[in-house]
Amino acid sequence: MAAAGRVSSGVVTLAAPLPESQPRLAAGCRWATHQEKPVVLYPEGMIRIQGTGQSILELCDGQRTVQQIVATLAEKYGAADPANIMGDVCSFLEALHNKRIVDY
C-alpha cells in the first residue's frame, strides 16, 4: 500500500506507488469504448486513455507489481531507460490515483 498523502496549499495529494504496489482500476471504474476509442468510466465521468497510458493501464490488473509493469514496458519499448520508465509510470499512476481511478 502507498505511503500517507501530502498536503500542499490545502490540497491532499496521495503518495506515488511503491515498486511492490499492485495497481488496479478502483472500485466503480471500468474499461469501455466511446466513439470506438478506449476509455475508462469512473463515477465522476470518463477519461480517454491512449498510447503509452493505455499500455500502462492495461497492465494494472491488481496482480502485477509496478516493477513488473515497468519491466514489461521496458521490453516493449527497448530503447527506453528503465529508471525513466519507472518515473513515468509512477507519475501516471499517482495522477490517476488522485482522481480515484486507480488503487494500489
N, C-alpha and C positions, 0 to 999 in steps of 0.2 A: 504494500500500500504506500502511496506517496506521503511525503512529509507534510506537516501542517502548512496552511496557507500563509500568505504575506498580506499585510495591509499597506497600501500606498495611496495617499491622497483620499483616504476614506473608502477605497475600493479594495475588496478582498480578492486576491488572485491566488489560485491554488498552485501548489508546487508542481514542478515538472516530474514526469515519471522517472523512476529509477530503472537501471538496466534490467533488473529482475522483475519489474512490473509486467503484468499480463493485461494489456489494454483490450477493451471490448466496447461495442456500442452500449451506451447507457440504457437503462430501462426506459421504455417508451419511444426509443429510436429504432428505425428500421430502414433498410435499403428500399428504394422504389425507382421508378423512371418518370421523368417529366419531359415531354417533347422529345422522347426517345433518348434522353441523356440520364445517366445515373445520378440520383440524388439521395440524400439521407433526410428522412422525415423525422422531426423531433417535435415535442409538444408546442414549442413556440413558433414553429414554421418549417422551413425546408432550406437545405443548403446543397448547392451543386458541387459535386466533388469530381475533379478530373485530373488527368496527368499523374504526376508523382503522388499527389494527395490521395488519389484513388488507389494507387498501388499500396500506399501505406495502410489506408483504412481497410482495404480488403484483407490484409494480414492480421488485423486486430480481431481475433476470434476468442479471446479470453484464455487461450491455451499457449500461444506463443508469447515469449518474453520480448521486451523491447530489443534486447541484444539479438535474439533470433530474427526479429523483423529486420534489424539493421544488416545482419549477415545475409539474409535473403536478398535485400535490396542491393547490397554490395556485389553479389553475384550477378544480379540483373543489370546493374549499371557499373560494369567492371572498372572503368577508369576513375571512378569517384573514390575519394579518401573515406574510409570507414568512420573516422573521427568527425568529418564533416556531415556524413550521413546521420550519425548519432545525434549531433546537434540539431540538424534539420528535423529529424523525426521527433525528438523531444519537444522542440518548439511547436511543431504542428499539433502534436497530441495535447500539449498544455493548452493551446488555444481552443481546441475542441472540448477539452475538459472544463475550461472556464465557461463555455457555452452549454455545458451539461449534455454534450453529445457523446463523449467518450468517458468511460470509467477505467481506472487502473488501480 
